Amino acid sequence: MAEPTARQVVDQMEQKTRGTTSQGLMEIQIDRDRVHRSLLMEIWDESATDRAFIRVLKPERDRGTAFLKVKTNMWQYVPSINKEIKIEGSLLQDSWMGSDFTNDDLMRATSIVDDYEQAFLPSGADEYKIQLIPKPTAAVVWSKIILVVRKSDVLPVQEDFYDHKGRLKKRMKYFDIKNMGGRVIPTRYEMSSLENGQQVSKTTLIFHRISFNQAIPAFVFSKANLRK
C-alpha cells in the first residue's frame, strides 16, 4: 500500500476531527495573568460551505454573544450594545474573547489543507511530522506550522506556530482521546502562547458533546440567528 502524501495526512486528520459538519457543546478555560475564567458555548460548523456559528451560553455577562462566519465574512453580535460588528480580515488574528485562540482559530477562516503547502520532516516511527508553509496567495499570519500526527489513527498530537521572524509563538497540544459523537477524537485542546520559549498564558478547549455529519438548518448560518 502506497504511503500517503503529507497533504493527504493533513486532509485525513481534518476529516476525522471535523467531519463534513459538526455541532456540539464546548468549554473554553482561559488562564492569563493569574486570572482564570471559563466560557461555555454551542458550536456549529459546516466545512463544505465554509460556514460556522458560535453562541456563548455562560457566564451570564457574556451570554448571547455570538459569532458567524460565511466564507471570508465574519460577524460578532454583542448583546450589551445590541449590535452586530463585522470582523475584518485584519482582525482574524486578534484574540477570541481574551483567549489564546484567535478569531481565525475558532472560526476556521483559514485551512491547513488549502492555504498551505505540506511536506514531511524526519520523524519517529510512530508519528508523522509535517511542515506547513503558506501558499503565496494565502492570507495567513504564520510563516510556518509544524504539525505532529499519530500514524496509528491519523490524530493530531501537537502543532507549533511560527511568526514571520521564525519565532515559536504558539503551541497546541491535543489530549483525552476518546469516543465522542461516534468517532475517536481528541476532546481537549491546549493552546499556549509563548515568549522566548516560555509559556505566558494558556487556553484549554474541552468538548462536552459533539456530533458529526448531521444536516444543519440553513437558518443557523444567518445574520438573523446572531440576535436569537
N, C-alpha and C positions, 0 to 999 in steps of 0.2 A: 504494500500500500504506500502510495507516494506521501512524502512528508508535506504538511500544509505550508503555504506561504505565510509570511508574517502578517500580511493583510487578512488572510483567511482566519488566522488565530484570533486577531483582534475582533473581526466581524463575528466569529462564533461566540467569543466571550460576551460581546454586546448583546447578541441574541439570547444567550442563556440568562443574563442578568436583567434584561429589559423586556424582551418579547416584542411582539407586534404592537400590543397595548399592555399597559399595566395600570392598576389603580389600587390604592391602599391607604393605610394609616401609618404615619411615621413620626418619630420624635427626634428633635434636634436638641442636644445639650451643649451649651456654649460655655467654655472655661477660658476667661480672658481677664487679665488684670485682677486676679484673685476674686473675680465675680463669677458665680455660676448661675445660669438661667436656662430654662427649658421651654421649648415650643412644641405643641402637638398640632399636627396638620394632616389634612386629607390631600392626596395627590392623584392626578390623572395624567397619563402620558400616552400619546399615540405616535409612534415613530414613523409610520408610513406617511402620515400627513404632516409630520413635523409640528405637532401641537402639544401643549402641556398646560395644566392648570393646577394651582396650589391654593388651598384655603386654610388659614390658621384658625384653630379651634380654641387653643389655650396658650398663654394665660389670658385672662379676661381682657386686659388692657390692649392686647393685640388681636383679640377675637374678631373675625370678619375680614382681616387683612387678606387680600387675595392677589394672585399673580396669574397672568395669562400670556402664553406665547403662541403666536401663529406664524410659523416660518421665521422670518427675521424680525417680526414685530413683537414687542413685549410691552405689557401694561401692568401697573400696580394700582390696586384700589386701597385707599387709606380711609377707613371708616370715620376717624376722628374729625376729618375735614370733608367727608363725603365727596371725595374727588378721585378721579382716575388720573394717573400720571403715566405718560409714555416714557418707557425706559429706552433711552437712545443707545445705539451701538457702543458709544464711548463709555457707557456705564455698565457694560456687561461684566467687567472685571471688578466692579465695586462689591463690597461685602454684602451678602444677603442677610438682612435682619441682624447685622452686627456679628455674624458668624465668620468662621474661616472658609466657608464656602462662598463662591461668588454667585451673582445672578446667572452667569453662564453655567456654572456647575449644576445648580438646582434646576434650571430650565432647559438644560441641554441645548444651548444655542449653537454650539459647535460640535462637530462629530470627529471622534478619533479615528473613524474609518475613512471618512470622505475628505476631511480637511488636512490630513497628514499623510506623509509617505512613511511606510513601515519597513523596518529592516531588523533582522535578528542580530543580537550581540552574543558573544560567548556566554554560556550559562551552564549550570549544573545539569545532571542527567534527568532530574525530576521537574525542571522548570524551563519555560521559555523566557528569555529576556529580550525585549523588543524596544528599539529606539524609534520614536516618532518625531519626525521633522516636518514643520508646517509647509504645505504647498505654497508657492509664491503668491497665489491669489487668495489664500485663506486669511480672513480677518481674525487672527488669534493672538493671544498675548504671550504664550510660551514659546521660547526658541527651541525647546526640546522637552520631550517627555520620555522617561524610561519606565517601561511597564514590565512587571514580572507576573507571569501567568502559570498556574499549575498545569503540567502536561496531562495528568490523570483525568481531569474533568474540565479543563479549559476555564477555570475560575480565577479571577484576579487575586493576587497576593499583595501587591504594592505598586504605587505609582509615584514617581518623583518628577517634580515640575521645576524647570529651569528658566530664569529670565534671560533677557537679551544680552546680559553680560556673562552668561554662563553660570550664574549663582543658583544653587539649590534653594528655592523659596518655599515650596510646599511639599508635603509628603502625605499620601493617602494610604492607609493600611486597611485591609479587609479581614473581618473576624466572624465568628459564630456562624459557621457554615451549617445549614440545616434545611430540612424540607419545609418550604412555605409556599403556598399557592400552587402546590402540585409539582414544584421543581426544587432542586437543591441549589441554594444560593447563599452568598454571604449576607447576613442580616444586620451586621453592624459595621459601619464605615467610620474611620477616624481620620480626620483631616487636620494636620498640624501645620502651623506657619512657622518658618524657620528664619533666624538671623544668625549668620556666621556659624551655621551648623547646630545652633541651639534652638530648642522649641520655645516660642514666646507665647503661643496660645494654641488651643485645641478645640475642635468641634466634633462631637460624636453624633452620627446619624443612626438611628435604630428603627428597623421596620417592625411594627407590631402585627400587621397583616398586609398581604399583597395578593392580588390575583392577576393572571396573565391572559392575554389573547381573548378577552371578552369585549364585545362591542360596547363602545362608549357613546351615549347620545350626543348628537352634534351640538345641542344646546350647551353642554359643558364648556365647550371651547368658544363661547361667545362673550362679547363685552357685557351683554346684559347679565350674564352669570356672575360678573365681578361684584355686583351690588346685591346679590341674592341674600 
